[in-house]
Amino acid sequence: MTSPVAVLIGGVLAVSGVTGLGVAYVALKHRDHPAARPLAGSAGLPGVVGLGLAALVAVPDSPATNLLLAAEYVLWLLAVGFFLLFAVTYTGRDEWLTRRRRRLLLGYFAVMAAVSGVDMFTKPVVIRTVNGLTFPVLPTQTEGIAYLVAMGSAYVGVFVGTGLLIRFLISSRNMYRKQTGLITGAIGLTVVGAVVYEAGIQFHPGLRLNTLFYSVESVLIALALFRYEFLNVEPLAPEVVLKRIDDPVFVLDDSDIVVDTNPAARTLIDETDPVGVPVNDLLPGILGAAAKDGEYVPPGATAGSGEGVEVYDLNAAPISDQYDRVRGTVVVLRDVSIRKRREQALERLQSVSQRFLAAETPEEVLEISVTAAEELLGYHYSGAMLYDDEDDVLRPAAFAESLKAAFGDQLARSEVTVGPGDSDVWRVFESGEPMLGDPVEVETGEVSLNLGGSLLYPLGGYGVIGISAGPDHDGFTDEERRLAEILASSTENALDRVGSEQELRESRELLAARTEQIEFFNSVLRHDLLNGMQVIRGHLDGLRGHVDGEASEHVDGIEDWVTDITALTRNVRTVTTVVGSDEGVELRAVDPGAMLSEKVTKMRRGHDHVSIDIATDLDRLSAVRADDFLGEVFENLLGNAIEHNDRDHVEIVVDGTVTANAVTVEIADNGPGIEDEYKKEIFEEAFTSDESGSIGFGLYFVRLMIDRYGGDVWFEDRSEWAPAPGRGRRRTGRHRNAGDRRLIRPVVTFYR
């Protein structure tokens, strides 16, 4: 029968073990806290020890007794390593432990634990019974160097970690002193309990009090970390919130009487000791502005009256006690004077951008920029210079009135120039980088007036602008530099716009001249050239009846060239009419089948040696977006098939297909075909056939028009001459085998 003492001690050990494991689980649930993982290790390992000791109370003599006793020391030593990691992490000294150092630290304690565990496992176990409790012990556990080194390492680790916590507790940067105090006290309780236990002062020799102390310590640390942070900022508030911030702060009671201020607030008022004075007496109107969340201007100044006016944004926060009663107010004044001046300056610069839009020359742009620097930003000694690429110098373009007076009549004589050299102005222009320059050097020597240094900004390849406030200026602040940079950047953009508009005007003038020339050429082609061809054809008709034999062949050759030139002239006139039109192409729905049928009929009538088959029902071809020139496109493709065919009898097959997305027209002939290298070049402008010697303007015209219709045109190989079966009406049995001839066909596709 189990004794009550055994039940009590076993229960205490089991509860301690479960408590340690529970704390480890809670810590892992809060793993976002930096110290959570080390805490899980330092609490969970002793929890496992507690459960193991409870098992030994229940079954003191078993084959696993030696193993459980050895595991007790192993887990205790590993828990010390995790505790040391917890102390370092919690006190904010993570930089001490790199990943490698963490591994070395835990590895050291793991080695000590393993050595100690092996040593304990080899020692004999004695089963004792005291006051009704039977439990195993190792009577010789304190012997041997391994035990001494392991225990020494454990106590050193505990004392080092505790020392870090005590030092952090008294540190001025610790905002969680109550939390740190609770953690340190919990660890101290465990240390004291361990010392007392080792000294032999114990409730029962079978009850490991250090296990109980460890569970209590873990619970207290977890509560401090995850439940009650014990934030203690009272000692830091006057130091940090009031004394160290630059914004004026007034602390008021519930009667709006000043009870505290910071140094910045005392510089805003005349009172050396404002405590006890109503805040409205010190700063009239401040409470009304705070109630409206508005801006506040101190007495004696008017918002917008000048550059030196101080403007503040107000932030009033109530102070409440533990019963939610408002006991006072904290009023913080944030100086927004610089921001207000910046907003005003940006608004003024925006108006300058509008003025830039009216400028038509670089000189006008620079005059506006220098005027803005003087009138809006207060820089009375500003000027700009433009680059003269012919003389490779910078010449004056716009100067403020004060700067004009300094140079005198040198400006009128154009003596103020800056050329290549070491001058600040030229270095800025050449490098493209702004700088704070010295007085400008001119050919006659240095300017006699001390300008106090200028901000020099490059204007791309146009020139340089210099901004100076005069000799009494104390130097440029960051805000002044930003505003000056904005002005310089806006000036450069305006110069780019003026340059682009000037190039556009020149391009338009050139285009107008080219259009006039095209119209002239159209007139020449329409009247002179076509009339001349008609005269030549008339003479040929009269000459044909008087010649025969070889001379007759020459007459035929001349007539062929007249026909070719006439067709070329008509195509050129068509292209120039389309390209030269200012209105662009007016596309509409056009019936390709009707136009194609018309051109096929025309070709049949005009060429006795040509037969043209239509392999599809042209009425089935859907309408496409094109114009009246689509018929010229088909005529050129048919004419190309006839002109470049070396057969005595030219045979052409016209086919067409319709899909959901496109209408395709194919024109195939029994000619010699085209080499692969010419399939793309043949559509280029002025491509010349080496065999015929004629200019391939017709196919260039085809490609140009199809592009304008949004379609595609190309040549593709054909393995056979006749169309494939099922494609429509066709003649059979003719030229089925083309041999080595590279038969191709032009394909025109209109996308829908």
Residue pairs with C-beta under 8 A, 6 or more apart in sequence:
3 132
3 133
4 132
5 131
5 132
5 133
5 204
6 57
6 58
6 132
6 133
6 134
9 57
9 133
9 204
9 206
9 207
10 54
10 57
10 58
11 54
12 207
12 212
13 50
13 51
13 53
13 54
13 57
13 207
13 208
13 211
13 212
14 50
14 51
14 54
15 50
15 215
16 46
16 47
16 50
16 211
16 212
16 214
16 215
17 46
17 47
17 48
17 49
17 50
17 51
17 52
17 53
17 54
17 211
17 215
18 47
18 50
18 51
19 47
19 50
19 215
19 218
19 219
20 43
20 44
20 45
20 46
20 47
20 48
20 50
20 214
20 215
20 218
21 43
21 44
21 47
21 48
21 51
22 47
23 39
23 40
23 43
23 44
23 47
23 215
23 218
23 219
23 221
23 222
24 39
24 40
24 41
24 43
24 44
24 47
24 218
25 40
26 222
26 226
27 33
27 36
27 37
27 39
27 40
27 43
27 222
27 226
28 36
28 37
28 40
30 36
30 225
30 226
31 37
33 225
33 226
34 89
34 90
34 94
35 86
35 89
35 90
35 225
36 225
38 82
38 83
38 85
38 86
38 89
39 82
39 86
39 218
39 221
39 222
39 225
40 82
41 78
41 79
41 81
41 82
41 85
42 79
42 80
42 82
42 83
42 86
42 218
43 214
43 215
43 218
43 221
43 222
45 75
45 76
45 78
45 79
45 82
46 75
46 76
46 79
46 211
46 214
46 215
46 218
47 215
47 218
48 75
49 71
49 72
49 75
49 76
49 208
49 211
50 208
50 211
50 214
50 215
52 68
52 71
52 72
53 68
53 72
53 208
53 211
55 68
56 65
56 68
56 69
56 135
56 136
57 133
57 135
57 206
60 127
60 134
60 135
60 136
61 127
61 134
61 136
65 125
65 136
66 120
66 121
66 125
67 121
69 120
69 121
69 125
69 136
69 138
70 117
70 118
70 120
70 121
71 117
72 120
73 113
73 116
73 117
73 120
73 150
74 113
74 114
74 116
74 117
75 113
76 113
76 154
77 109
77 112
77 113
77 116
77 150
77 153
77 154
78 106
78 109
78 110
78 113
79 214
80 109
80 153
80 154
80 157
80 158
81 105
81 106
81 108
81 109
81 110
81 157
82 106
83 157
83 158
83 161
83 187
84 105
84 157
84 160
84 161
85 97
85 102
85 105
85 106
86 161
87 160
87 161
87 162
87 164
87 165
88 94
88 96
88 97
88 161
88 164
89 97
90 165
90 168
90 183
91 164
91 165
91 167
91 168
92 168
93 164
97 105
108 153
109 153
109 157
112 149
112 150
112 153
112 154
113 150
115 146
115 149
115 150
116 146
116 147
116 150
118 146
119 144
119 146
119 147
120 138
120 141
120 147
123 138
123 140
123 141
124 138
124 140
125 136
125 137
125 138
126 136
126 137
126 138
126 139
127 134
127 135
127 136
128 134
128 135
128 136
128 137
128 205
128 206
129 135
130 204
130 205
130 206
131 204
133 204
133 206
135 205
135 206
137 205
141 147
158 187
158 191
159 191
161 187
162 184
162 187
162 188
162 191
165 180
165 183
165 184
165 187
166 184
168 174
168 180
169 177
169 180
169 181
169 184
174 180
175 231
175 232
175 233
175 236
176 229
176 230
176 231
176 232
177 230
177 232
178 230
178 232
179 224
179 225
179 228
179 229
179 230
179 231
182 220
182 221
182 223
182 224
182 230
183 220
183 221
183 224
183 225
185 220
186 216
186 217
186 220
186 221
186 224
187 217
187 221
189 213
189 216
189 217
190 210
190 213
190 214
190 216
190 217
193 209
193 210
193 212
193 213
194 209
194 210
194 213
196 202
196 209
197 208
197 209
197 210
202 209
203 209
224 230
238 260
241 249
242 249
242 251
242 260
242 261
242 262
243 262
243 263
245 262
245 264
246 264
246 335
247 264
247 332
247 333
247 334
247 335
248 261
248 262
248 264
248 265
248 267
248 268
248 312
248 332
248 333
249 261
249 262
249 264
249 265
249 330
249 331
249 332
249 333
250 258
250 260
250 261
250 265
250 274
250 279
250 330
250 331
250 333
251 258
251 259
251 260
251 261
251 319
251 328
251 329
251 330
251 331
252 258
252 259
252 279
252 328
252 329
252 330
252 331
253 259
253 327
253 328
254 326
254 327
254 328
255 278
256 278
256 279
256 280
256 287
256 329
257 276
257 277
257 278
257 279
258 274
258 275
258 276
258 277
258 278
258 279
258 282
259 275
259 276
259 328
260 275
261 274
261 275
265 274
265 333
266 272
266 274
268 283
268 298
268 333
269 282
269 283
270 282
271 277
271 282
274 282
279 286
279 287
279 331
280 286
280 287
283 296
283 298
283 299
284 299
285 296
286 296
286 314
286 331
289 295
289 296
289 314
290 296
290 314
290 315
290 316
290 331
291 316
293 314
294 314
295 303
295 311
295 312
295 313
295 314
295 336
296 311
296 312
296 313
296 314
296 333
297 303
297 309
297 310
297 311
297 312
298 310
298 312
301 309
301 310
302 309
303 309
303 311
303 340
304 344
307 341
307 378
309 337
310 335
310 337
311 335
311 336
311 337
311 340
312 333
312 334
312 335
312 336
312 337
313 333
313 334
313 336
314 331
314 332
314 333
314 334
315 331
315 332
315 334
316 329
316 330
316 331
316 332
317 329
317 330
317 332
318 326
318 328
318 329
319 326
319 327
319 328
319 329
319 330
320 326
320 327
321 327
338 479
341 479
342 479
342 482
342 483
345 376
345 377
345 483
346 483
346 486
348 372
348 376
348 377
349 372
349 376
349 483
349 486
349 487
349 490
352 368
352 369
352 372
352 376
352 487
352 490
353 490
353 494
355 368
355 372
356 365
356 368
356 490
356 491
356 493
356 494
356 497
357 494
357 497
359 365
359 368
359 494
359 498
360 498
360 501
361 498
362 386
362 397
362 462
362 495
362 498
362 499
363 386
363 397
363 398
364 498
365 491
365 494
365 495
365 498
366 384
366 386
366 397
366 398
366 463
366 465
366 491
366 495
367 397
367 398
368 494
369 384
369 398
369 465
369 487
369 488
369 490
369 491
369 494
370 382
370 383
370 384
370 398
370 399
370 400
370 465
371 398
371 400
372 487
373 379
373 382
373 400
373 465
373 467
373 484
373 487
374 380
374 382
374 400
374 401
374 402
377 467
377 480
377 483
377 484
377 487
378 469
379 400
379 467
379 468
379 469
379 484
380 400
380 401
380 402
380 403
380 468
380 469
380 470
381 400
381 402
381 403
381 406
381 449
381 451
381 452
381 454
381 468
381 469
381 470
382 399
382 400
382 403
382 454
382 465
382 466
382 467
382 468
383 396
383 398
383 399
383 400
383 403
383 465
383 466
384 396
384 397
384 398
384 399
384 459
384 463
384 464
384 465
384 466
384 491
385 394
385 395
385 396
385 397
385 418
385 425
385 463
385 464
385 465
386 394
386 395
386 397
386 462
386 463
387 393
387 394
387 395
387 429
387 461
387 462
387 463
388 394
388 395
391 417
392 419
392 420
393 417
393 418
393 419
394 417
394 418
394 419
394 425
394 426
394 429
394 463
394 464
395 414
395 416
395 417
396 411
396 414
396 416
396 417
397 463
399 407
399 411
402 470
403 451
404 411
406 447
406 448
406 449
406 451
407 416
407 442
407 447
410 416
410 442
410 444
415 442
415 443
415 444
416 440
416 442
416 443
417 442
417 443
418 425
418 426
418 429
418 440
418 441
418 442
419 426
420 426
420 430
423 440
423 441
424 435
424 437
424 438
424 440
424 456
425 437
425 440
425 441
425 456
425 464
425 466
427 435
428 434
428 435
428 437
428 456
428 457
428 458
428 464
429 458
429 463
429 464
431 458
432 458
432 460
433 458
434 455
434 456
434 457
434 458
434 485
434 488
435 456
436 453
436 454
436 455
436 456
436 476
437 453
437 454
437 455
437 456
437 466
438 453
439 446
439 447
439 449
439 450
439 451
439 453
439 454
440 446
440 447
440 451
440 454
440 466
441 447
449 471
450 471
451 468
451 470
451 471
452 468
452 469
452 470
452 471
452 472
452 473
453 468
453 475
454 466
454 467
454 468
455 466
455 467
455 468
455 476
455 481
455 484
456 464
456 465
456 466
456 467
457 464
457 465
457 466
457 467
457 484
457 485
457 488
458 464
458 488
458 492
459 465
459 488
459 491
459 492
459 495
460 492
460 495
460 496
462 492
462 495
462 499
465 487
465 488
465 491
467 484
467 487
467 488
476 484
515 580
515 582
518 576
518 579
518 580
519 580
521 576
522 573
522 576
522 577
522 580
525 569
525 572
525 573
525 576
526 573
529 565
529 569
530 566
530 569
530 570
533 562
533 565
533 566
533 569
536 558
536 562
537 559
537 562
540 555
540 558
540 559
540 562
543 555
544 552
544 555
547 555
564 643
564 694
567 639
567 698
568 695
568 697
568 698
570 632
571 632
571 636
571 697
571 698
571 701
572 697
574 629
574 632
574 701
575 701
575 704
578 585
578 629
578 704
578 705
578 708
579 704
585 627
585 708
586 627
587 625
587 626
587 627
587 709
588 625
588 626
588 627
589 623
589 624
589 625
590 623
590 624
590 625
590 626
590 627
590 628
590 630
591 621
591 623
592 618
592 621
592 623
592 624
592 626
592 630
592 634
592 656
592 663
592 665
592 750
593 618
593 619
593 620
593 621
593 656
594 618
595 630
595 631
595 634
596 618
596 621
596 634
596 654
596 656
596 665
597 614
597 618
598 631
599 631
599 634
599 635
599 638
600 612
600 614
600 638
600 654
602 635
603 610
603 612
603 635
603 638
603 639
603 642
603 652
604 610
604 611
604 612
607 642
607 650
609 648
609 649
609 650
610 642
610 649
610 650
610 651
610 652
611 649
611 650
611 651
611 652
612 638
612 651
612 652
612 653
612 654
613 651
613 652
613 653
613 654
613 729
613 730
613 731
614 653
614 654
614 655
614 728
614 729
615 653
615 654
615 655
615 723
615 727
615 728
615 729
615 730
616 654
616 655
616 656
616 657
616 727
616 728
616 729
617 728
618 656
620 656
620 658
621 656
621 658
621 663
621 665
622 658
622 663
622 752
624 630
624 663
624 709
624 711
624 750
624 752
625 709
625 710
625 750
626 709
626 750
629 705
630 705
630 709
632 701
632 705
633 701
633 702
633 705
633 706
633 748
634 665
636 698
636 699
636 701
636 702
637 667
637 702
637 746
637 748
638 652
638 667
639 698
640 698
640 699
640 746
641 650
641 652
641 667
641 669
641 671
641 746
642 650
642 652
642 669
643 692
643 694
644 671
644 672
644 689
644 691
644 692
645 669
645 670
645 671
645 672
646 671
646 672
647 670
647 671
650 669
650 670
650 671
651 669
651 670
651 721
651 731
651 734
651 735
652 667
652 668
652 669
653 667
653 668
653 669
653 722
653 723
653 730
654 665
654 666
654 667
655 665
655 666
655 667
655 668
655 723
655 727
655 728
656 663
656 664
656 665
656 666
657 663
657 664
657 666
658 664
660 752
661 751
661 752
662 749
662 750
662 751
662 752
663 749
663 750
663 752
664 747
664 748
664 749
664 750
665 747
665 748
665 749
666 745
666 746
666 747
666 748
667 745
667 746
668 718
668 721
668 723
668 743
668 745
669 745
670 721
670 734
670 735
670 738
670 743
671 743
672 741
672 742
673 717
673 741
673 742
673 743
673 744
674 682
674 715
674 742
674 744
675 742
678 687
679 714
679 715
679 744
681 687
682 696
682 699
682 715
683 699
683 700
683 702
683 703
683 713
684 700
685 700
686 695
686 696
686 697
686 700
687 695
687 696
687 699
687 700
688 694
688 695
688 696
689 696
702 713
702 746
702 748
703 713
706 712
706 713
706 748
709 750
710 750
710 751
711 748
711 749
711 750
711 751
712 747
712 748
712 749
712 751
713 746
713 747
713 748
713 749
714 746
714 747
715 744
715 745
715 746
715 747
716 744
716 745
716 747
717 742
717 743
717 744
718 743
718 744
718 745
719 743
720 736
720 737
720 738
720 743
721 734
721 735
721 736
721 738
721 743
722 730
722 731
722 732
722 734
722 735
722 736
723 730
